[in-house]
């Protein structure tokens, strides 16, 4: 049953089956279940032509489902991802199932990042097409972009802080040390007590400002 390719046998609840086989339940619920899924379901034939698209996939592409059916799969993907899609089709023909990320291309030219979980249909050696579950990654991509932007802002802030501290350390401490040095020379060479007191006041002021600068540097570490 088609639904068993999409949701897997383990998701069917035994009481719902009422004694039927998984395949019989799948046949009975295909249409309803596939249209209610909150993921896209895409079926293509052995030539890569769409044979089924559920409502969710139609909404993702912003194309009516009936306009998806009958058209080649490759038409709905971003040109830069065509090689990825063609390689995936090759793997389906070889009987492989896997997951990969790619970008759907809408009619208005916008693209949307999705994750594709695809499996071949048919017995080994009798490829009949493929079924794929399409998951919208828009929210995840937006969250990743927001995280990257926050990281860039944090890195910029850190760089600004480093530059500021470097400026404080060099542009304030260097002249303070110069002033303090000359004040010490004056204090030792002046004869009048009143003049020595002024030199001492300069030294005390330099020490106070230097202490404030050191506190600022320590606080910013």
C-alpha positions, 0 to 999 in steps of 0.5 A: 500500500502506498501509505506504508511506503510513506508512514511505515508499518510501525505507525499503524495502531493494531485496534484500528486495523481490526484484524486486517493486514497492514496492506489492507489498512493502507489501501483503505486509508491511502487517500485520507491519510496522505492528504492529512499528513503535515509533510509533502508526499510525492510519487513519481513513475519509473521515468521521473514523471509525477503521478501524485502530490498531496495537498501539503506538497501542493501548498509548498510549491504553490502549484495545484496538485493537478498541475504537478501530476504529469510533469517531470520531477526535475521541473520543480527543483532549483537549477543548482540542485538538478544534479542532486535530484538526478543522482537521487533518481539514479539511486532509486533505480538501484533500489536505494533509499536515503535522505538528502536536502535540496531546494524546491523552486516555485513559479514566482522564482523563490526557493524553499529548503526541504529534506527529502526522504525517498524510497523506490517502489517495486521489488528489487530489479523491478523499479516502478518509480519512487515515493518521497516525503518532503519536509519543510526546513524553512523554520530550521533555516530561519533559526540557523540564520538567526543564530548565525546573526546573533553570533556575528553580533556577539563577535562584533561586540567582542571585537569592539570591546577589545579595541576599546580596552586597548584604546583605554589602556594605551591612550589614557595610561600612557599620558598618565604615566608621563604626567606622573613621571614629570610630577615626581621630578618636580616634587623632588626638585622644588624648594618651596613647600607650596610648590611641592604640595601642588606636585603631590596633588598632581601625583595623587590625581594621576594615581586616582585616575590610573586606579579608575582605568585599572578598575574599568579594565578589570571589570571588562575582562 
